[in-house]
Amino acid sequence: MRHLFRFSAANTRRNHLLLRYYKAAKAAPTPSPATPPKPPKKPQKFSFHGVTWEDQYSWMSNLSDKVAMRHMDVYMEQEEKYTEAVMLDTERLQDKLHSEMASRMAFDLSTPPIRWGPWLYYRRAEEGKQYPVLCRRLASLNDEFISHKHPSAGFDFTTGKRIEQKLVDYNQEAERFGELSEVSPNHLFLAYTMYDKDTDYFKLSVRNLNSGSLCSKPQADRVSNLAWAKDGQALLYVVTDQKKRPYRIYYSLIGSTDEDVLLLEESDENVYINIRHTKDFRFVTVNSFSTTSSKVFLINAADPLSGLKLVWECDAQAHCIIEHHHGYLYLFTDAPKGGQSVDYHYLLCRRVDNPSNPRKWEEVFVDDQDFIVQDVDFSDKYLALIVREGQNLRLCSVGLPLSSAKGAVKVRNLDTQFLSLPKHVCQISPGPNYDFYSSVMRFIISSPVMPDAVVDYDLATGRWNIIQQQNLLLERTRVLYGTNSASNSMDSSNSKCSSPVNANLEDEQLWNDLSEFYACEQYDVPSSDGVLIPLTIVFSRYNKPEDKKPGILHGHGAYGELLDKRWRSELKSLLDRGWVVAYADVRGGGGHGKKWHHDGRGTKKHNSINDYISCAKFLIERGIVNEDKLAGWGYSAGGLLVASAINRCPDLFRAAVLKVPFLDATNTLLHPILPLQAVDYEEFGYPGDLDDFLAIREYSPYDNIQKDVLYPAVLVTSSFTTRFGVWEAAKWVARVRDLSIYDPTRPTLLNLITDIVEENLYLQSMESALEAAFLIKMMKS
């Protein structure tokens, strides 16, 4: 089952052992006075497009040079000791912060059960084990099952029989935790992949759920995704080439001794393929896409060897999902219309047996820029719509089938039922929703001032059940199922389009909303070119107006991805200490249309940087954050954003945290050491194009560090397993120290994390405590 909630098993005893191991691994002799390490300089010149530059630290990325790697090991050790020395006086504060953060972590023993047909599927932990166990039980045997507190409830004491079935115990697998897991529609088989660190790919296995044994085939390597066919008797799967490009589709008949059949091989190195089954399991869709074209083929799931039928194509890269409903195909896409680019997704429809031109589809909804459909999910009788009205996200349902006689209609004019939501919703994510014939759909509702709520909505009645949500006030997490759920229903008078967006006061109490204690405000900030940038700020209502408030500004602005504004319990420690937490939705990110994304990528990357700087200045000029107390925070590509902003306005920030950041854009894009995909070049630019190359040189953080200027204090966190190599962080740190004015109260630190941290939430909270302690220390110095 794909998209079962990712699970980090944690319990008190195991975390104490991990903590002891982690501290022992980090332990070092009493550090000497803190002096920044100086790695060797080995200048090397590079030229491209007539531009010549020198890189004194390019040796750090020469992985094949054993001498260079020995120097790198020594340098990393020196950096670790330097960070420990600088942060030595914050040990008590770190321990206190870690205690606070760990106490808020949801050490739940199970994910909320997902009902599919007669079964409840869930993942749960076993004491002392690192990885979860994928389980199921018949819903009829225990419909009011509360799994997160009672994993032993897998045993029925009245009958003496075990009612829980273990499907996969990831602790017993030789490889790492799995990436994909798909139960067959007949509930007889489980196909899943496991990551092999030695080969760096995912291996496919299929398990017979009746016997518990592995099937002899298929067993394949480098599998990227899969889909069931023939009602669970056959499996289609995609494998990647050596460059991790998905390029082949195979068909495997479960239980057969015949060789797996190659259905499709894409020889063009610029084309990627992906498969998925429609929710009714009638068809398997094949998406074939490149930077210049997109195609969707249909495979009859009842007869996969009958061939692929082209049902849609366009001359552009487009996101597209096809669903089947009672003889009709529905296509949700952002493809250009009439050769003109569109800003948002829209829904198309055609009969499945229509042999007409694959470019000819009928629109379902009339364009409405004030009421934008952002996502859809189908069931047998209902269509769920996630829509944006102005700055508000809404969730509604429409009965199916839609009348095709009327042609395209406005969503507002349909018999639409709007579902209850709390205040300040920043994200609505559809859950797994496997059961096509159920009227109940699961969604994850997120807000900057509310822990994520996993909610089941009954689209037939409007009733809703909060299945899982952490209650920080009571220091517990509720995971409910069946009649024990907190529930409410929409009054029939409020079920039409005129219904209010937010829940009433009684609803807010059910939502575990924290807005009584933490305020959430939104602003539109003019950027340097006049474009308004959404800025969200969160702060404690107990802050005094006269307090000199420190603040932290989050940003990302890449790949059209949503900025993560969800409530994060580790930030509560800063909020309760008077900090302001702000989020800048800069161009290049998601949630505001395709144009918003495109206006912050490639040669327009400068827009996202200017947007971030404008939001930072706004916070200070409006007195929301005290001058000289603003910190930046960026993850991955967000690290590039923050580092670039620091290069342009180093005096604007007092500190910054850069987590596994992308910092050496010029060299990474010109000479990639780790595989890059076409989407990476689209996002940051093609160095072979002169305009793109000059833009890269202009924004690349490593290439634009100012000389003889005082820089803010920066904590850079990196890992040997990051997709942006650890050498990027090391090179940037070394060059900042070389060029900027040295000030021991504004150190530049490099913190390395290991696999054991990345795989355990409890140890991640230690890293969060280090980051928070660093920020607090820098604001006081």
Order of alpha helices (4+ residues) and beta strands (2+ residues): alpha-beta-beta-alpha-alpha-beta-beta-beta-beta-beta-beta-beta-beta-beta-beta-beta-beta-beta-beta-beta-beta-beta-beta-beta-beta-beta-beta-beta-beta-beta-beta-beta-beta-beta-beta-beta-beta-alpha-beta-beta-beta-alpha-beta-alpha-alpha-beta-alpha-beta-alpha-alpha-alpha-beta-alpha-beta-alpha-alpha
